[in-house]
């Protein structure tokens, strides 16, 4: 009886942990679908959260340009860049950080 309980707990742990990455990514997709071009930076941050980093900030021909970046946790190699021109969302895109593997002779 005790052995069966341990087996059931172990199986549930494996099952729940294997699904967590998919659920997090699906939550990100639902948030991305709420975004629209022309939104302000604060509107985007209200949807996606404040865990972003500033990737670029400049003034170009009297326009303020700011690019912020969000990592798609738990997929650390995947991130999104959001470009704001005069505090309005101008475009966004998904990027993948290259993964370098050591080549041994």
C-alpha positions as CSV (number, residue, x, y, z in Angstrom):
1,X,0.0,0.0,0.0
2,X,2.8,2.4,1.0
3,X,4.7,1.5,-2.2
4,X,1.7,2.2,-4.4
5,X,1.2,5.7,-2.8
6,X,4.9,6.6,-3.4
7,X,4.6,5.4,-7.0
8,X,1.4,7.5,-7.6
9,X,3.1,10.6,-6.0
10,X,6.1,10.1,-8.2
11,X,4.1,9.7,-11.4
12,X,2.0,12.8,-10.6
13,X,5.2,14.8,-9.9
14,X,6.6,13.8,-13.3
15,X,3.3,14.5,-15.1
16,X,2.8,17.9,-13.6
17,X,6.3,19.1,-14.1
18,X,6.4,17.9,-17.8
19,X,3.3,20.0,-18.6
20,X,4.4,23.2,-16.8
21,X,6.5,24.5,-19.8
22,X,3.6,24.1,-22.2
23,X,1.2,26.0,-19.8
24,X,3.6,28.9,-19.4
25,X,4.2,29.2,-23.1
26,X,0.4,29.1,-23.7
27,X,-0.1,31.9,-21.2
28,X,2.5,34.0,-23.1
29,X,0.6,33.4,-26.3
30,X,-2.6,34.6,-24.8
31,X,-0.9,37.7,-23.6
32,X,0.7,38.3,-27.0
33,X,-2.7,38.2,-28.7
34,X,-3.8,41.2,-26.5
35,X,-1.1,43.4,-28.0
36,X,-1.8,45.9,-30.7
37,X,0.4,48.3,-32.6
38,X,0.0,51.9,-31.3
39,X,-0.3,50.8,-27.7
40,X,1.7,52.8,-25.2
41,X,4.7,51.3,-23.3
42,X,2.7,51.3,-20.1
43,X,-0.2,49.3,-21.8
44,X,2.3,46.7,-23.0
45,X,3.9,46.4,-19.6
46,X,0.5,46.1,-17.9
47,X,-0.2,43.0,-20.2
48,X,3.3,41.4,-20.1
49,X,4.6,42.4,-16.7
50,X,7.5,44.5,-15.6
51,X,10.3,41.9,-15.9
52,X,11.7,43.4,-19.1
53,X,15.1,44.9,-19.9
54,X,15.9,47.9,-22.0
55,X,17.7,46.8,-25.1
56,X,18.0,50.2,-26.8
57,X,17.2,53.8,-26.2
58,X,17.9,56.7,-28.6
59,X,16.7,59.9,-30.1
60,X,16.7,59.8,-33.9
61,X,15.5,62.9,-35.9
62,X,13.4,64.2,-32.9
63,X,11.8,60.8,-32.3
64,X,12.4,58.9,-29.1
65,X,13.1,55.2,-29.8
66,X,13.1,52.6,-27.1
67,X,13.4,48.8,-27.5
68,X,12.5,46.6,-24.6
69,X,13.1,42.8,-24.3
70,X,11.2,40.0,-22.6
71,X,12.5,36.5,-22.2
72,X,10.0,33.7,-22.7
73,X,10.5,31.8,-19.5
74,X,11.3,28.8,-19.3
75,X,12.6,29.0,-22.8
76,X,15.6,31.2,-22.1
77,X,16.9,31.1,-25.7
78,X,13.6,32.7,-26.9
79,X,12.9,36.4,-26.4
80,X,10.7,39.2,-27.7
81,X,11.8,42.7,-28.7
82,X,9.3,45.5,-28.6
83,X,10.1,48.8,-30.4
84,X,8.4,52.0,-29.3
85,X,8.6,55.2,-31.2
86,X,7.5,58.3,-29.2
87,X,6.0,55.9,-26.6
88,X,3.8,54.0,-29.2
89,X,4.4,50.4,-30.0
90,X,5.7,50.4,-33.6
91,X,6.6,46.7,-34.0
92,X,7.7,43.6,-32.2
93,X,9.4,40.4,-33.1
94,X,10.5,37.1,-31.7
95,X,14.2,36.3,-31.6
96,X,16.2,33.2,-30.7
97,X,19.6,33.4,-29.0
98,X,22.0,31.1,-30.8
99,X,23.2,28.1,-28.8
100,X,26.8,27.4,-29.3
101,X,28.1,23.9,-28.8
102,X,31.7,23.1,-28.3
103,X,33.2,21.0,-31.1
104,X,35.8,18.6,-29.9
105,X,38.2,17.0,-32.4
